[in-house]
Amino acid sequence: MLMAVGITVSAALMINKKREPLHLSFATLCLAITFHKGGIFFDDFFQHHAWFLIEQLGLLAIPPLAINFSRDLFPDQTILTPRDIRTTALFSTGLAGLPFTPFGRWIYLESIFFFYAAAVLLLCYFSLIFYARRKAAGMEKKRLVYLIMACTAAIATYSVPPLFNLIIAGMLYFILIMITHPHLTELHDLMTRALVVLIVTLFTTVIFFLVIGFFGQGPAPPFTLVFMVSFLIIISVGPFQVILKRLLTRIYPEIKDVFASPFDLDEKLEREKALLLEQMAPVLAHEIRNPLGSIKGAAQVLRSEAESEEQRNLLDVITEEANRLNRVVSQFLDYARPYAPDLKPQPINAIIEKAVAVLEADSLSARISVELELQPHLPPVPVDQEQIHQVILNIAINAIEAMPDGGILTIRTSRIKSDTGDAVGISIRDTGGGIRREDLKQIFTPFFTTKERGVGLGLAVCQRIIRNHGGRIRVKSIPGQGTIFFIRFETVR
């Protein structure tokens, strides 16, 4: 089973379009493990010397490949050097020739191969510990600690082959996730993906034993064997689908995504709609703005030549409505077009103070009392300053418009501590009329608005910006008492 897991992980990396050096080095290491374990498996069945040779050659290939992968995984580590790769490769090549000489019958030869491979793997293990203690920092260090724990568990359970194989298989899959999803910087993201596979594997194992219990007559196979088979099937589905899809697209070039789950159709449809909107928005904006500019220009020329006050008022209406439509187009573009935030550690209190200064200069806030409750010494937050400034202004202006007869706008910041790390919280509260419960569920929906002349894109844009920053936004409201928006950002680690 470990042989099959090695093949699957290697295939998953080989068929990936982005074959980076790190991916290839781990794929070749998994292939070496596959040959070693495959030789053991088939030698037990066929008792042929060729399988014994494959087992030993796979074992001898592991040391140089393990060092090469360690260097690719941690380029800044200083214990292992390129010379170590060349040295172990030459040494492994020399040992690989011994089985074909008179020394091949020496009974201690297999033990020498094993202790050599074990010594090199222990060297990689200690280099990992050294790197984690001296060089790594933040979430990378936590991920390495978990990897070290997995390696330690493998070493501790070597004398129990079934458990050892399970841990090695799980560790190979964990490393696969680490190197193929570098954007998952949070440990819980990596562990969640692994946990999903574990839960599905356990579910498949339980279903198998239930079927055996109802319909089977002989003794059930060992739990570890069924678990490993289930794990193999689960992680093989993805690579098998990619290979089959590439084969089918060669035969039927116009074939659609036949592997899309019915449960994913809604999500896929949303992605396609977002892509269509993204492509359509600039063209639509261009086609609207050109005639709109002509209408506005013509109205301004006619106003300068108008003879009566009534004519001038009508032309002012045309100009004002043209400006409003231009603002609508601008908001539509803000919502539709993709924008990668330029994340830099920023003091969130300074961004809020800048936004409040803009608000106080606006005539809208004449009847509003703005209260700031900013907690000092907050850690910096990785944000795009201009985008977050836009979010604060949008929400605050909505709050001011919700208090036409005056009221209090309170903006508060706080430090949030949790098991996943520190975060900074922002709350924006008004004392206006509040939002009805049936409307509250739709306020982030594009083009939903309760204003007579609103567009319904302001809060949708805010939500998209917050999500692009990896943050969260939620709202609570009590009709007649007011509304409060909560925003949360993760801090710099």
ZADOTI-277176 format. One record per residue (C-alpha): x, y, z; residue in one letter. Coordinates in Angstrom, 2 decimals, always signed. Layout:
<pts>
((X; Y; Z); A)
...
</pts>
This chain:
<pts>
((+0.00; +0.00; +0.00); M)
((+2.83; +2.39; +0.73); L)
((+4.24; +1.50; -2.69); M)
((+0.93; +2.48; -4.28); A)
((+0.74; +5.72; -2.29); V)
((+4.23; +6.59; -3.50); G)
((+3.16; +6.01; -7.12); I)
((+0.05; +8.14; -6.65); T)
((+1.85; +11.08; -5.05); V)
((+4.56; +10.93; -7.70); S)
((+1.97; +10.82; -10.51); A)
((+0.06; +13.75; -8.97); A)
((+3.24; +15.84; -9.16); L)
((+4.34; +14.62; -12.59); M)
((+1.04; +15.43; -14.31); I)
((+0.93; +18.90; -12.76); N)
((+1.45; +21.56; -15.42); K)
((+3.70; +23.55; -13.06); K)
((+6.52; +21.05; -12.63); R)
((+8.82; +23.02; -10.37); E)
((+12.21; +21.64; -9.18); P)
((+10.76; +21.10; -5.70); L)
((+7.88; +19.05; -7.15); H)
((+10.22; +16.95; -9.29); L)
((+12.63; +16.26; -6.42); S)
((+9.80; +15.06; -4.18); F)
((+8.31; +13.01; -7.03); A)
((+11.60; +11.19; -7.59); T)
((+11.96; +10.58; -3.85); L)
((+8.46; +9.04; -3.82); C)
((+9.44; +6.88; -6.80); L)
((+12.48; +5.60; -4.90); A)
((+10.21; +4.70; -1.96); I)
((+7.87; +3.00; -4.46); T)
((+10.68; +0.84; -5.87); F)
((+11.90; -0.08; -2.40); H)
((+8.49; -1.02; -1.04); K)
((+7.44; -2.61; -4.36); G)
((+10.53; -4.81; -4.30); G)
((+9.65; -5.99; -0.78); I)
((+6.03; -6.66; -1.76); F)
((+6.70; -8.64; -4.96); F)
((+9.70; -10.47; -3.51); D)
((+7.39; -11.98; -0.87); D)
((+5.14; -13.29; -3.68); F)
((+7.56; -14.39; -6.38); F)
((+10.76; -15.07; -4.41); Q)
((+12.85; -13.89; -7.36); H)
((+16.27; -12.30; -7.01); H)
((+15.30; -9.47; -9.40); A)
((+12.74; -8.12; -6.94); W)
((+15.35; -8.22; -4.17); F)
((+17.65; -6.13; -6.38); L)
((+14.87; -3.61; -7.06); I)
((+14.22; -3.35; -3.33); E)
((+17.88; -2.64; -2.58); Q)
((+18.38; -0.24; -5.49); L)
((+15.29; +1.71; -4.38); G)
((+16.71; +1.88; -0.86); L)
((+20.09; +3.14; -2.13); L)
((+18.40; +5.82; -4.25); A)
((+16.65; +7.31; -1.23); I)
((+19.68; +8.99; +0.48); P)
((+20.79; +11.35; -2.36); P)
((+17.19; +12.06; -3.33); L)
((+16.26; +12.83; +0.29); A)
((+19.14; +15.33; +0.58); I)
((+18.21; +16.90; -2.75); N)
((+14.59; +17.30; -1.66); F)
((+15.62; +18.74; +1.72); S)
((+17.73; +21.38; -0.01); R)
((+14.89; +22.26; -2.40); D)
((+12.39; +22.43; +0.47); L)
((+14.65; +24.61; +2.67); F)
((+17.05; +26.53; +0.40); P)
((+18.37; +28.57; +3.37); D)
((+19.42; +25.60; +5.46); Q)
((+23.19; +25.27; +5.99); T)
((+23.81; +21.70; +7.16); I)
((+23.26; +19.92; +3.83); L)
((+25.25; +21.09; +0.81); T)
((+25.32; +20.21; -2.91); P)
((+28.52; +18.27; -2.21); R)
((+26.50; +15.97; +0.09); D)
((+24.20; +15.15; -2.82); I)
((+27.15; +14.25; -5.05); R)
((+28.87; +12.28; -2.30); T)
((+25.82; +10.18; -1.43); T)
((+25.02; +9.68; -5.13); A)
((+28.53; +8.32; -5.77); L)
((+28.45; +6.21; -2.60); F)
((+25.01; +4.79; -3.48); S)
((+26.21; +4.01; -7.01); T)
((+29.23; +2.17; -5.60); G)
((+27.08; +0.17; -3.19); L)
((+24.59; -0.60; -5.97); A)
((+27.31; -2.50; -7.80); G)
((+28.11; -4.79; -4.88); L)
((+25.15; -7.19; -5.42); P)
((+26.62; -8.01; -8.85); F)
((+30.02; -8.95; -7.38); T)
((+31.11; -11.87; -5.18); P)
((+30.24; -9.61; -2.20); F)
((+26.60; -9.88; -3.23); G)
((+26.27; -13.12; -1.21); R)
((+27.49; -11.48; +1.98); W)
((+24.73; -11.82; +4.58); I)
((+25.45; -8.41; +6.14); Y)
((+25.20; -6.50; +2.86); L)
((+21.47; -5.79; +3.27); E)
((+22.05; -4.47; +6.80); S)
((+24.79; -2.15; +5.54); I)
((+22.41; -0.70; +2.93); F)
((+19.74; -0.18; +5.57); F)
((+21.99; +1.55; +8.11); F)
((+23.47; +3.77; +5.41); Y)
((+20.02; +4.92; +4.27); A)
((+18.86; +5.35; +7.88); A)
((+21.92; +7.45; +8.75); A)
((+21.33; +9.83; +5.82); V)
((+17.61; +10.15; +6.63); L)
((+18.48; +10.94; +10.25); L)
((+20.87; +13.62; +8.99); L)
((+18.00; +15.15; +6.98); C)
((+15.79; +14.90; +10.07); Y)
((+18.30; +16.77; +12.26); F)
((+18.88; +19.39; +9.57); S)
((+15.11; +19.95; +9.57); L)
((+15.15; +20.45; +13.34); I)
((+18.14; +22.79; +13.11); F)
((+16.47; +24.85; +10.38); Y)
((+13.19; +25.05; +12.31); A)
((+14.98; +26.29; +15.44); R)
((+17.45; +28.71; +13.88); R)
((+16.07; +29.95; +10.56); K)
((+12.31; +29.42; +10.22); A)
((+9.79; +31.85; +11.69); A)
((+6.06; +32.42; +11.97); G)
((+3.64; +29.98; +10.38); M)
((+6.43; +28.28; +8.42); E)
((+8.02; +27.28; +11.70); K)
((+4.74; +25.85; +12.97); K)
((+4.30; +23.80; +9.80); R)
((+7.84; +22.48; +10.17); L)
((+7.16; +21.57; +13.80); V)
((+4.23; +19.42; +12.69); Y)
((+6.39; +17.83; +9.99); L)
((+9.07; +17.12; +12.60); I)
((+6.41; +15.52; +14.83); M)
((+5.35; +13.27; +11.94); A)
((+8.98; +12.26; +11.29); C)
((+9.46; +11.56; +15.01); T)
((+6.32; +9.40; +15.06); A)
((+7.63; +7.46; +12.04); A)
((+10.96; +6.84; +13.76); I)
((+9.24; +5.76; +16.98); A)
((+6.93; +3.27; +15.20); T)
((+9.47; +1.68; +12.85); Y)
((+9.26; -1.58; +14.78); S)
((+5.49; -1.73; +14.07); V)
((+5.38; -1.94; +10.24); P)
((+1.61; -1.40; +9.70); P)
((+1.55; +1.73; +11.85); L)
((+4.87; +2.90; +10.41); F)
((+3.54; +2.58; +6.86); N)
((+0.37; +4.49; +7.78); L)
((+2.39; +7.38; +9.23); I)
((+4.76; +7.47; +6.25); I)
((+1.81; +7.50; +3.83); A)
((+0.15; +10.33; +5.76); G)
((+3.43; +12.25; +5.90); M)
((+3.92; +11.93; +2.12); L)
((+0.44; +13.34; +1.58); Y)
((+1.02; +16.18; +4.06); F)
((+4.25; +17.14; +2.28); I)
((+2.39; +16.96; -1.04); L)
((-0.12; +19.53; +0.25); I)
((+2.67; +21.73; +1.63); M)
((+4.56; +21.99; -1.65); I)
((+1.59; +22.16; -4.04); T)
((-0.36; +24.75; -2.02); H)
((+2.24; +27.34; -0.96); P)
((-0.54; +29.96; -0.72); H)
((-1.95; +28.07; +2.27); L)
((+0.15; +29.88; +4.85); T)
((-2.12; +28.98; +7.74); E)
((-1.47; +25.68; +9.45); L)
((-5.18; +25.04; +9.95); H)
((-5.70; +25.33; +6.16); D)
((-3.18; +22.56; +5.56); L)
((-4.51; +20.43; +8.38); M)
((-8.10; +20.94; +7.22); T)
((-7.28; +19.55; +3.78); R)
((-5.55; +16.57; +5.34); A)
((-8.43; +16.16; +7.80); L)
((-10.97; +16.02; +4.96); V)
((-9.02; +13.17; +3.34); V)
((-8.75; +11.41; +6.71); L)
((-12.49; +11.69; +7.39); I)
((-13.40; +10.43; +3.90); V)
((-10.91; +7.57; +4.31); T)
((-12.38; +6.59; +7.69); L)
((-15.90; +6.81; +6.25); F)
((-14.92; +4.52; +3.34); T)
((-13.29; +2.07; +5.77); T)
((-16.37; +1.98; +8.00); V)
((-18.65; +1.42; +4.98); I)
((-16.45; -1.48; +3.87); F)
((-16.63; -3.18; +7.27); F)
((-20.41; -2.63; +7.43); L)
((-20.79; -4.35; +4.05); V)
((-18.49; -7.18; +5.16); I)
((-20.50; -7.50; +8.38); G)
((-23.81; -7.83; +6.52); F)
((-22.77; -9.94; +3.56); F)
((-19.36; -11.43; +4.36); G)
((-18.92; -14.94; +5.69); Q)
((-15.18; -15.25; +6.21); G)
((-12.91; -13.26; +8.56); P)
((-12.62; -9.55; +7.80); A)
((-9.25; -8.22; +6.57); P)
((-7.07; -6.21; +8.99); P)
((-8.20; -2.66; +9.69); F)
((-4.85; -1.16; +8.66); T)
((-5.03; -2.88; +5.27); L)
((-8.55; -1.62; +4.57); V)
((-7.63; +1.87; +5.80); F)
((-4.58; +2.01; +3.53); M)
((-6.57; +0.79; +0.52); V)
((-9.25; +3.42; +1.20); S)
((-6.61; +6.13; +1.59); F)
((-5.01; +5.06; -1.68); L)
((-8.33; +5.18; -3.53); I)
((-9.19; +8.62; -2.14); I)
((-5.89; +10.29; -3.09); I)
((-5.80; +8.50; -6.47); S)
((-9.09; +9.97; -7.66); V)
((-7.65; +13.41; -8.48); G)
((-4.62; +12.29; -10.54); P)
((-6.71; +9.61; -12.28); F)
((-9.31; +12.21; -13.29); Q)
((-6.61; +14.52; -14.70); V)
((-5.05; +11.70; -16.75); I)
((-8.44; +10.48; -18.00); L)
((-9.55; +14.02; -18.84); K)
((-6.40; +14.66; -20.89); R)
((-6.93; +11.37; -22.72); L)
((-10.58; +12.13; -23.45); L)
((-9.84; +15.68; -24.63); T)
((-7.45; +14.25; -27.22); R)
((-10.23; +11.98; -28.52); I)
((-13.06; +14.51; -28.08); Y)
((-11.51; +18.03; -28.12); P)
((-14.85; +19.73; -27.40); E)
((-15.71; +17.59; -24.38); I)
((-16.95; +19.47; -21.33); K)
((-15.88; +18.95; -17.73); D)
((-17.49; +15.54; -17.20); V)
((-15.93; +15.23; -13.76); F)
((-17.74; +18.24; -12.30); A)
((-19.80; +17.14; -9.32); S)
((-23.52; +18.04; -9.41); P)
((-22.96; +19.62; -6.00); F)
((-20.30; +21.92; -7.48); D)
((-22.43; +23.14; -10.38); L)
((-23.75; +26.17; -8.49); D)
((-20.25; +27.19; -7.44); E)
((-18.95; +26.66; -10.97); K)
((-21.82; +28.71; -12.37); L)
((-21.00; +31.55; -9.97); E)
((-17.36; +31.49; -11.09); R)
((-18.42; +31.59; -14.74); E)
((-20.80; +34.48; -14.06); K)
((-18.05; +36.38; -12.24); A)
((-15.65; +35.79; -15.16); L)
((-18.28; +36.92; -17.67); L)
((-18.98; +40.04; -15.61); L)
((-15.26; +40.72; -15.38); E)
((-14.89; +40.52; -19.17); Q)
((-18.09; +42.43; -19.93); M)
((-17.65; +45.33; -17.47); A)
((-14.90; +47.33; -19.28); P)
((-16.67; +47.05; -22.65); V)
((-20.03; +48.03; -21.17); L)
((-18.49; +50.94; -19.25); A)
((-16.78; +52.22; -22.40); H)
((-19.99; +52.02; -24.44); E)
((-21.95; +53.88; -21.75); I)
((-19.40; +56.54; -20.88); R)
((-18.79; +57.73; -24.44); N)
((-22.40; +58.78; -25.20); P)
((-22.81; +59.89; -21.60); L)
((-19.90; +62.31; -21.98); G)
((-21.43; +63.63; -25.19); S)
((-24.81; +64.15; -23.50); I)
((-23.23; +65.97; -20.57); K)
((-21.10; +68.16; -22.85); G)
((-24.06; +69.05; -25.03); A)
((-26.16; +69.91; -21.94); A)
((-23.45; +72.22; -20.61); Q)
((-23.15; +74.01; -23.99); V)
((-26.93; +74.42; -24.21); L)
((-27.08; +75.74; -20.64); R)
((-24.65; +78.51; -21.47); S)
((-26.97; +79.56; -24.28); E)
((-30.29; +79.05; -22.43); A)
((-32.50; +82.11; -22.19); E)
((-34.90; +81.13; -19.40); S)
((-34.37; +79.81; -15.85); E)
((-36.64; +76.84; -16.55); E)
((-34.42; +75.73; -19.45); Q)
((-31.30; +76.04; -17.31); R)
((-32.91; +73.96; -14.53); N)
((-33.83; +71.20; -17.00); L)
((-30.29; +71.16; -18.41); L)
((-28.90; +71.02; -14.84); D)
((-31.02; +67.90; -14.29); V)
((-29.48; +66.32; -17.40); I)
((-25.95; +67.13; -16.19); T)
((-26.66; +65.86; -12.66); E)
((-28.15; +62.60; -13.93); E)
((-25.20; +62.12; -16.31); A)
((-22.83; +62.49; -13.34); N)
((-24.90; +60.00; -11.35); R)
((-24.80; +57.45; -14.17); L)
((-21.04; +57.94; -14.40); N)
((-20.74; +57.16; -10.69); R)
((-22.87; +54.03; -11.20); V)
((-20.53; +52.88; -13.97); V)
((-17.50; +53.53; -11.74); S)
((-19.00; +51.45; -8.92); Q)
((-19.86; +48.70; -11.38); F)
((-16.25; +48.63; -12.57); L)
((-14.98; +48.55; -8.98); D)
((-17.11; +45.51; -8.30); Y)
((-16.50; +43.63; -11.55); A)
((-12.81; +44.04; -12.25); R)
((-10.28; +41.88; -10.39); P)
((-7.81; +43.81; -8.26); Y)
((-4.92; +42.25; -6.35); A)
((-4.38; +44.23; -3.14); P)
((-0.90; +45.60; -2.48); D)
((-0.55; +44.22; +1.04); L)
((+1.83; +46.05; +3.34); K)
((+1.89; +46.19; +7.16); P)
((-0.11; +49.28; +8.07); Q)
((-1.31; +50.87; +11.35); P)
((-5.07; +50.49; +11.11); I)
((-5.75; +53.43; +13.45); N)
((-3.99; +55.83; +11.07); A)
((-6.13; +54.66; +8.14); I)
((-9.30; +55.22; +10.19); I)
((-8.19; +58.70; +11.32); E)
((-7.53; +59.66; +7.70); K)
((-11.01; +58.45; +6.66); A)
((-12.65; +60.35; +9.55); V)
((-10.83; +63.55; +8.50); A)
((-12.41; +63.19; +5.06); V)
((-15.84; +62.62; +6.62); L)
((-15.62; +65.67; +8.90); E)
((-14.83; +67.86; +5.89); A)
((-18.05; +66.70; +4.19); D)
((-21.29; +68.60; +4.73); S)
((-23.14; +65.29; +5.28); L)
((-21.58; +64.94; +8.73); S)
((-22.70; +68.37; +10.00); A)
((-25.37; +66.89; +12.29); R)
((-23.38; +63.79; +13.20); I)
((-21.14; +63.33; +16.21); S)
((-18.18; +61.11; +15.33); V)
((-16.64; +59.25; +18.28); E)
((-13.34; +57.40; +17.94); L)
((-12.41; +54.65; +20.41); E)
((-9.10; +53.51; +18.96); L)
((-7.09; +51.09; +21.06); Q)
((-3.43; +52.19; +21.12); P)
((-0.42; +49.99; +20.29); H)
((-2.28; +47.71; +17.88); L)
((-0.06; +45.41; +15.80); P)
((+0.32; +46.34; +12.12); P)
((-2.09; +44.72; +9.66); V)
((-1.15; +43.61; +6.11); P)
((-3.62; +45.65; +4.02); V)
((-3.88; +47.83; +0.94); D)
((-4.23; +51.27; +2.53); Q)
((-6.29; +52.82; -0.28); E)
((-8.75; +49.94; -0.45); Q)
((-9.34; +49.82; +3.32); I)
((-9.71; +53.61; +3.32); H)
((-12.45; +53.11; +0.70); Q)
((-14.17; +50.45; +2.84); V)
((-14.21; +52.66; +5.97); I)
((-15.58; +55.62; +3.98); L)
((-18.30; +53.56; +2.26); N)
((-19.60; +52.06; +5.50); I)
((-19.33; +55.35; +7.41); A)
((-21.16; +57.32; +4.68); I)
((-23.95; +54.70; +4.68); N)
((-24.16; +55.10; +8.46); A)
((-24.36; +58.91; +8.18); I)
((-27.09; +58.65; +5.54); E)
((-29.01; +56.37; +7.91); A)
((-29.11; +59.23; +10.47); M)
((-30.76; +62.14; +8.56); P)
((-31.89; +63.76; +11.80); D)
((-28.51; +63.45; +13.48); G)
((-26.93; +60.82; +15.67); G)
((-23.68; +59.29; +16.83); I)
((-21.18; +57.43; +14.62); L)
((-18.80; +55.34; +16.72); T)
((-15.69; +53.74; +15.24); I)
((-13.83; +51.40; +17.55); R)
((-10.70; +49.26; +17.12); T)
((-9.60; +46.37; +19.31); S)
((-7.08; +43.57; +19.52); R)
((-8.52; +40.06; +19.24); I)
((-6.60; +37.10; +20.66); K)
((-7.39; +33.53; +19.64); S)
((-5.76; +30.12; +19.17); D)
((-5.15; +30.86; +15.47); T)
((-3.23; +34.05; +16.24); G)
((-3.86; +37.71; +17.00); D)
((-6.21; +39.80; +14.88); A)
((-7.41; +43.42; +14.75); V)
((-11.11; +44.19; +14.92); G)
((-12.93; +47.28; +13.64); I)
((-16.52; +48.14; +14.52); S)
((-18.53; +50.96; +12.89); I)
((-21.78; +51.74; +14.69); R)
((-24.58; +54.20; +14.03); D)
((-27.72; +55.18; +15.91); T)
((-29.96; +55.32; +12.86); G)
((-33.16; +53.51; +12.00); G)
((-31.50; +50.10; +11.58); G)
((-32.06; +47.49; +8.88); I)
((-35.05; +45.18; +8.60); R)
((-34.35; +41.50; +9.22); R)
((-35.46; +40.47; +5.72); E)
((-33.13; +43.09; +4.19); D)
((-30.20; +42.25; +6.45); L)
((-29.59; +38.95; +4.64); K)
((-29.19; +40.71; +1.29); Q)
((-27.17; +43.84; +2.06); I)
((-23.98; +42.36; +0.54); F)
((-25.83; +41.18; -2.57); T)
((-24.82; +43.17; -5.68); P)
((-27.46; +45.71; -6.84); F)
((-29.61; +45.26; -3.72); F)
((-30.45; +48.63; -2.16); T)
((-33.11; +50.20; +0.02); T)
((-32.23; +53.74; -1.10); K)
((-34.35; +55.52; -3.68); E)
((-31.32; +56.59; -5.71); R)
((-28.90; +53.89; -4.61); G)
((-27.02; +51.44; -6.83); V)
((-26.51; +48.62; -4.35); G)
((-22.82; +48.02; -5.08); L)
((-21.09; +49.85; -2.21); G)
((-21.31; +47.09; +0.40); L)
((-20.75; +44.37; -2.22); A)
((-17.47; +46.08; -3.13); V)
((-16.56; +46.37; +0.56); C)
((-17.18; +42.68; +1.13); Q)
((-15.04; +41.73; -1.88); R)
((-12.17; +43.94; -0.69); I)
((-12.29; +42.48; +2.82); I)
((-12.32; +38.92; +1.48); R)
((-9.39; +39.67; -0.84); N)
((-7.49; +40.70; +2.28); H)
((-8.30; +37.41; +3.99); G)
((-10.53; +39.21; +6.49); G)
((-14.16; +38.90; +7.55); R)
((-17.07; +41.33; +7.65); I)
((-20.43; +40.85; +9.32); R)
((-23.31; +43.09; +10.40); V)
((-25.86; +43.27; +13.19); K)
((-28.83; +45.62; +13.26); S)
((-31.85; +46.35; +15.42); I)
((-34.64; +48.31; +13.72); P)
((-35.11; +51.64; +15.49); G)
((-31.79; +51.41; +17.39); Q)
((-29.02; +51.28; +14.82); G)
((-26.55; +49.11; +12.92); T)
((-23.02; +47.90; +13.62); I)
((-20.50; +46.49; +11.13); F)
((-17.71; +44.23; +12.40); F)
((-14.49; +43.83; +10.40); I)
((-11.63; +41.49; +11.31); R)
((-8.10; +41.40; +9.88); F)
((-5.31; +38.99; +10.72); E)
((-2.13; +40.67; +11.99); T)
((+1.43; +40.42; +10.72); V)
((+3.24; +37.34; +12.06); R)
</pts>
